[in-house]
Amino acid sequence: MSRFLSEKFSDLEEYVPGEQPQDIKYIKLNTNESPFEPSQKVIEAINREEISDLRLYCDPDCKKLKAKLAETYSVKPENVFLSNGSDDILNFAFMAYAEKGAVYPDITYGFYQVFAQLHGVNSRIVPLKKDFTIDKDAFKGQTGLVVIANPNAPTGIALKLDEIEELIKSNPKAVVLIDEAYVDFGGESACRLTEKYDNLLVCQTFSKSRSLAGGRLGFAIAHKDIIADLEKIKYSTNPYNINRLTQVAGLATLCDDDYYKENCRKIIENRKFTKIELEKLDFEVLDSKANFVFAKSDKISGQDLYIKLKEKGVLIRHFTNERISEYNRITIGTIKQMKELISKVKEILGEKNENS
Ligand SMILES: *Cc1c(COP(=O)(O)O)cnc(C)c1O
């Protein structure tokens, strides 16, 4: 830290992303990326001509992409907002709506806490129930911003659509942000409810189910007045925040929906395989509707398993937060990767037995 940094940022604890090693080839099951490459349509769309056009600024309105998203989700373009990853949209939502405070669960996406701190927002943190489900009754009658990841991270547990609707209805004085980063892996989207409720903001991303994490593309669906607020903030920070190539890639992605749906189906199948195999090894595995599982074992600590798997070339995500420190979050990859994971876990448990 320099001696010049504004005092308000001196205590800010920044978000720590999962490891992104650039050297050794790991089986990378730590940041919930897709194991599948983008569609051939995306690969063909990024051509010489598009690269040549990089000399020109991009369309700040992302008109083509917005129209296609509106069509895909059966809403109007005025109900769609696009930004540089959904993290960007979360940031804007905290700026726009959290003056009277923000409310979110204790165990959830770690960035909510960081945005709250960044913008000097008061947070009310609601503990998950013992079984790691969201205590939705504790979220009623809030003001400011209510943030729920559905499915939640890193648990993978999802609320039903009628439970989400209840949450929206019971918070007429707050904006209810539903972060649907993982919804394509078996959750129910609240997108359609944006027609009915003017306090609902649904966020999604191309990073997980649409194999575009490195492209940085997120979108929101909401009442047009909420979208206008977000546009105001985007145009006051960086109107060109989605680069040309990502806009082209995003559009091509939406033109090959079946490819991505098939990939999601494979992930769901591989998730089932992974859960069953881990349970055979006496792991407790939460019921996930996301592209990861959250699991713990009485035979090995969360930290130990993370370290030993890394030594064997498999990266998973371990969190030090006390309530979940015995767990690990394991991204679902290809079936080959998951078989490799299971075989390494067996090796590690076997080695532990020999030593004890
Ligand atoms: C991955 C993730 C995001 C961020 O997605 P980007 O679009 O890559 O910024 C947002 N929310 C949750 C819960 C996530 O897991």
The ligand as an SDF file (V2000), in Angstrom:
LIG
                    3D

 15 15  0  0  0  0  0  0  0  0999 V2000
  -18.5850  -17.2960  -11.1710 C   0  0  0  0  0  0  0  0  0  0  0  0
  -19.5890  -16.5090  -10.4290 C   0  0  0  0  0  0  0  0  0  0  0  0
  -19.8800  -15.1900  -10.7770 C   0  0  0  0  0  0  0  0  0  0  0  0
  -18.9980  -14.3960  -11.6890 C   0  0  0  0  0  0  0  0  0  0  0  0
  -19.1140  -14.6280  -12.9840 O   0  0  0  0  0  0  0  0  0  0  0  0
  -18.3600  -13.7450  -14.0580 P   0  0  0  0  0  0  0  0  0  0  0  0
  -19.4200  -13.5310  -15.0600 O   0  0  0  0  0  0  0  0  0  0  0  0
  -17.2310  -14.5890  -14.5540 O   0  0  0  0  0  0  0  0  0  0  0  0
  -17.8970  -12.4620  -13.4410 O   0  0  0  0  0  0  0  0  0  0  0  0
  -20.9170  -14.5440  -10.1360 C   0  0  0  0  0  0  0  0  0  0  0  0
  -21.6070  -15.1440   -9.1580 N   0  0  0  0  0  0  0  0  0  0  0  0
  -21.3290  -16.3870   -8.7730 C   0  0  0  0  0  0  0  0  0  0  0  0
  -22.1100  -17.0050   -7.6630 C   0  0  0  0  0  0  0  0  0  0  0  0
  -20.2940  -17.0970   -9.3850 C   0  0  0  0  0  0  0  0  0  0  0  0
  -19.9650  -18.3070   -8.9500 O   0  0  0  0  0  0  0  0  0  0  0  0
  1  2  1  0
  2  3  1  0
  2 14  2  0
  3  4  1  0
  3 10  2  0
  4  5  1  0
  5  6  1  0
  6  7  2  0
  6  8  1  0
  6  9  1  0
 10 11  1  0
 11 12  2  0
 12 13  1  0
 12 14  1  0
 14 15  1  0
M  END
$$$$
